[in-house]
């Protein structure tokens, strides 16, 4: 089963179950916290693990990419989210803050491995994530469910049906940078807006309303409860 060769293995709550269908896709989140350890603590408390957590130094893998993660909301009877072949990355940081170049480079490297391993196209089917406006949700996010269910590629949490959060709020430079095949030969100054360090990161607080990971209030026993099937892709959700 697919384990990233350059990631540090760090199991926490385990997968939410098998995938139910859909083309493979990458979902970009922000942890809405300043440290990887804070994210791990939240995942454990809420049973809301992504596949990966990425910061400026390390790629951590919590769940084999052949199984579904837990970091998305999934409403009963609607489109499948976590289990629709969604490989989920939590980027340490906040939607309202810029991401450091080193963190983005780790995300970039991980994305190229995921694309090669799972046949994921390097496209944004619902458009690029929208950056924050004055540090707040810019609104107008495209959560097209047909694209989500039928098109592989990259999605922000801001693009996922049944979800309300607006992360990762990448700027154009940030989104362009993580789509690079490699960082060699970058024209001088092309990504000069990317920050090298963020000394205020660890002390900041989230501006994301109702921020929790996945279905954080759902008890583990909910995993055994069947949900109404919409199609073959809407098989039972194993809740976070």
Secondary structure by P-SEA (a helix, b strand, c coil): ccccccbbbbbccccccccccccbbbbbbbcccccaaaaaaaaaaacccccccccccbbbbcccccccccccccccccccccccccbbbbccccccccccaaaaaaaaaaaaaaaaaccccccccccccccccccccccccccccccccccccccccccccccccccccccaaaaaaaaccccccccccccccccccccccccccccccccccccccccccccccccccccccccccccc
